[in-house]
Amino acid sequence: MKLSTIFVATFFALALVACGKPTAPESASSDNYGTTHEGKPAEGRNELPSDK
């Protein structure tokens, strides 16, 4: 019983270390919104709707 408790606690601690903390972009800027990771305009279904 005690060995399984130690095993579960160790597994939980290792899982927390492996996952780390959640990450987010440093700044929430919308300058690149609608572009690919290369900075080109998105095409196809990922294209931004045009103002009509």
C-alpha positions as CSV (number, residue, x, y, z in Angstrom):
1,M,0.0,0.0,0.0
2,K,2.7,2.4,1.0
3,L,4.8,1.5,-2.1
4,S,1.9,2.2,-4.4
5,T,1.3,5.6,-2.8
6,I,5.0,6.6,-3.3
7,F,4.8,5.4,-6.9
8,V,1.7,7.5,-7.6
9,A,3.2,10.6,-5.9
10,T,6.4,10.2,-7.9
11,F,4.5,9.7,-11.2
12,F,2.4,12.8,-10.5
13,A,5.5,14.9,-9.6
14,L,7.3,13.8,-12.8
15,A,4.2,14.5,-14.9
16,L,4.1,18.1,-13.5
17,V,7.8,18.6,-14.3
18,A,7.4,17.2,-17.8
19,C,4.4,19.3,-18.7
20,G,5.8,22.6,-17.3
21,K,3.8,25.7,-17.1
22,P,1.3,26.9,-19.7
23,T,2.8,29.3,-22.2
24,A,1.3,32.2,-24.0
25,P,2.6,34.8,-26.5
26,E,4.4,37.6,-24.8
27,S,2.3,40.3,-26.4
28,A,-1.2,40.0,-27.7
29,S,-0.7,42.0,-30.9
30,S,-3.0,41.6,-33.9
31,D,-0.5,43.0,-36.4
32,N,0.1,39.5,-37.9
33,Y,-3.5,38.4,-37.7
34,G,-4.5,36.6,-41.0
35,T,-0.9,35.8,-42.1
36,T,1.1,32.6,-42.2
37,H,4.1,31.9,-40.0
38,E,6.2,33.3,-42.9
39,G,4.3,36.6,-42.9
40,K,2.4,36.0,-46.2
41,P,-1.3,36.5,-46.5
42,A,-3.4,33.4,-45.8
43,E,-5.0,31.6,-48.7
44,G,-8.0,29.4,-49.2
45,R,-10.2,28.6,-46.2
46,N,-7.8,30.4,-43.9
47,E,-8.2,33.7,-45.7
48,L,-9.7,36.6,-43.9
49,P,-13.1,37.7,-45.1
50,S,-13.0,40.7,-47.3
51,D,-15.1,43.8,-46.5
52,K,-17.9,43.9,-49.1
